[in-house]
């Protein structure tokens, strides 16, 4: 089984930055893809950024040029550097991992609030 532990959320002003991290603390199965989704009340969970084990990133249009995803395979950890944050980025951010058998795993979520 996979257990994802997230950290780095918080409250920032518009234009500020945050760095999220997520680690697979159990390291029992092989992970193909890791990434981040986000969700606000009344809306569906939406993808933000993903990265493969080889480091190929994919970003949603709303965060391109502002967010950067990276991965440390040795530590089973994925990061999300968020710059130039906007109020519309406010959401609960969820880490996810896809195993070699194509099973999805989710973290508990970490709150990001962007407000002046």
C-alpha positions in Angstrom: 0.0 0.0 0.0 1.0 3.6 -0.5 0.9 6.3 2.1 1.3 9.9 0.9 2.4 12.6 3.4 2.0 16.3 2.4 3.4 19.5 3.8 4.0 23.1 2.9 0.5 24.7 2.7 -0.4 28.0 4.3 -1.6 31.5 3.9 0.1 33.9 1.6 -0.6 37.3 -0.1 -1.2 37.5 -3.8 2.1 37.4 -5.7 3.7 35.3 -3.0 5.1 31.8 -3.1 4.8 28.4 -1.5 6.5 25.1 -1.9 4.5 21.9 -1.3 6.1 18.5 -0.8 4.7 15.0 -0.7 6.5 11.8 0.2 5.6 8.1 -0.1 6.6 7.1 3.4 6.0 3.3 2.8 7.7 2.7 -0.5 6.1 -0.6 -0.9 5.1 -0.4 -4.6 6.6 1.0 -7.7 5.3 4.5 -8.5 5.0 5.6 -12.2 3.5 9.0 -11.9 3.2 11.6 -9.1 1.4 14.9 -9.0 -0.9 17.4 -7.6 -4.7 18.1 -7.8 -6.7 20.8 -6.1 -10.3 21.2 -5.0 -12.6 23.9 -3.7 -16.1 23.5 -2.2 -18.7 22.8 -4.8 -16.2 22.1 -7.6 -14.6 18.9 -8.9 -11.1 18.0 -8.1 -8.9 19.3 -11.0 -5.4 18.4 -12.0 -2.6 20.9 -11.4 0.6 19.2 -12.4 2.0 15.7 -12.9 5.4 14.3 -13.5 6.6 10.8 -14.6 9.5 8.9 -13.0 11.7 10.3 -15.8 10.8 13.9 -14.9 8.5 14.8 -17.8 6.1 17.5 -16.5 2.5 18.3 -17.4 0.7 21.5 -16.3 -2.8 22.8 -16.4 -3.2 25.9 -18.5 -4.1 28.0 -15.4 -0.7 27.4 -13.7 1.7 27.3 -16.6 4.6 29.7 -16.2 3.9 30.1 -12.4 4.1 26.5 -10.9 7.0 24.1 -11.2 6.8 20.4 -10.4 9.9 18.3 -9.6 10.6 14.9 -8.2 13.3 13.2 -6.2 13.0 9.4 -6.9 15.6 8.5 -4.3 13.4 10.1 -1.6 10.1 9.1 -3.2 9.1 12.7 -3.0 7.4 15.2 -5.3 7.5 19.0 -4.9 5.3 21.8 -6.2 6.9 25.3 -6.3 4.1 27.8 -6.6 5.1 31.4 -7.6 3.0 34.5 -8.4 0.1 33.0 -6.5 -3.4 34.4 -7.2 -6.6 34.3 -5.1 -8.1 31.8 -7.5 -5.3 29.4 -6.5 -6.9 29.0 -3.1 -7.9 25.4 -2.6 -7.0 22.1 -0.9 -4.1 20.6 -2.7 -3.9 16.8 -2.9 -0.9 14.8 -3.7 -1.4 11.6 -5.8 0.6 8.7 -7.0 0.0 6.1 -9.7 1.5 2.7 -9.2 2.9 0.3 -11.8 -0.4 -1.5 -11.7 -2.2 1.8 -12.4 -3.8 2.2 -9.0 -4.3 5.8 -7.8 -3.3 6.9 -4.2 -4.2 10.2 -2.6 -2.8 12.3 0.3 -5.0 13.9 2.9 -4.7 17.3 1.4 -3.1 20.6 2.4 -4.8 24.0 2.5 -3.4 26.8 0.4 -5.0 30.2 0.9 -4.1 33.3 -1.2 -5.6 36.5 0.2 -4.7 40.2 0.7 
